[in-house]
Amino acid sequence: MVKGNALAKGSMSFGDRTIQLSAIKAPVLVFGGATDGIAPVKAVKAVVPLLSGSSEVRFEIVPGGHLGMLTGRAARTSTWLVMDEWLDQWSTRASKKKAPAAKKKPAAKKKTADREAIGANPHRRYGSAGSRSLGR
């Protein structure tokens, strides 16, 4: 896919199937990493007009490289916020079409242990040095 730049023509073959980007009808959120050297912003943005069958296409440039835009320090306050907003937007629209839900029970009080879960504390940072020491 990458080596042959398969998406540039708007389709990809998977075994005996060919997938056309223009046949995708669902809303699509496309991210381009501002410093991505593997899939530069210009190359990623070229996919947007190929998604012509989608009900909505949103293109966002976020901080970071190819993996950093999802896992880097800025991802929590950039990529993940955009993704959360996007999912909320489309989940809300879908839920409006459904029958009204039954009354919800009051939310249970959060346990102290929940606040200590990995990823729950935005101020806690783990460096790569900790990971390297595990291999020793």
N, C-alpha and C positions, 0 to 999 in steps of 0.2 A: 504494500500500500504506500509506504513512505518512499521507498526507492524509486518506484515507477510513478509517483505523484498521481495515484489513481483518482483521488477526489477532484482533481483539476477538471476532469471531463464530466463530473456530476454523477458518476456511477462507479460501483465497485462490484467485482465478482467474488462470490463466496461459494466455492464448489460449483454446483450446477445452477446457482441462483445469481441474478444480477440485481443489485439494489440501486435504485435511482433516487438521488437526493430530492428531486422534484416531486417524488411520490409521497414524501413524508408530509402528513397532514397535521400532525401534532405541533404545538408550540415548541420552538427550539431556542435554547440559550447557548450562545457561542462565546467562549472566553479566548482572548488573546493575551499572552503574557508579555508585558512591556519589554522585558529583556530576554525573551525566548529565542535562543539561537537554533533550536531544532525546528520549530514551527513559528517563524517570524509573524508578527502582527499582519503584515500585508498578505502573506500567504493564507493565514487563517480567515481574514476578512473576505477573501475571494470565494469562500464557501457560501457566504450569505446569499448572494443572488441565485445560487444553485438550489436553494431551499424554497423555490417558488410556490410549492404546493402547501407550505406550512401556513397555519392560520396566523402565526406571528413569529418573527425572528428578531431576537434581541442580541446585539453584539456589544460586548464589554471588553475594554482593555483594562487589565488589572496588573498590579505590581508583581514582579517575579519572573522567573524563567519557566521552563517547561514543567518542572515539578513544583518549583517554588510558588507558583501562583496558587497552588492548592495546599501546600504544606509549609510555606515560608512564614516568617514572623508577621508579615502584613496580611496574610491570607484571612486570618480571623476577622480583621476589620475592613476587609475589602471583598475578596472573592466570596467568602462565606456569607457575608451580609447580602450581597447581590443575589446569590443562589437562594438564600432563605426568603428574600422578598419575592423572587420569581416563583418559588414553590408555593408560597402563601397566596400569591395572586391567582395562580392557576388552580390551586386546590380549592380556594374560596369560590371561584366561578363554577367549578365542577360540583361543589357541594350545594350550590343554590338550585341546581337542577334536580337534586334528590328530594325525597320527602323530608319534612322537618324531623330532626333527631329528637329522641326522648330527652327529658331534662337530665342534665349532667349532675352527678354527685359533686359536692364541694371537693375541691382539690385537697388531697392529703398534705399535711405539713411535711416539708422536706426534712429528711433525716440528716444529721451531721455527716454521716458517711458519704452521702451523695455529693456534698461540697468538696470532698476529698478525691472524688473520682478523677481519673486521668482526663484531661481536657476541660475540667470544670472550672479551673482557676486560670483566668486569662493572664495573671501576673506571674504564674509559675513557668519558668523556661528551663528546658533541658538542652544542654549543649551536646555536640557530637563527642566530646571527651568522655562523657559517661558511657556512651555506646561502645566506644573503642576500648574502654577499660573492661568491659564484659568479655571481650575476646581474648584477654590476657590470661 
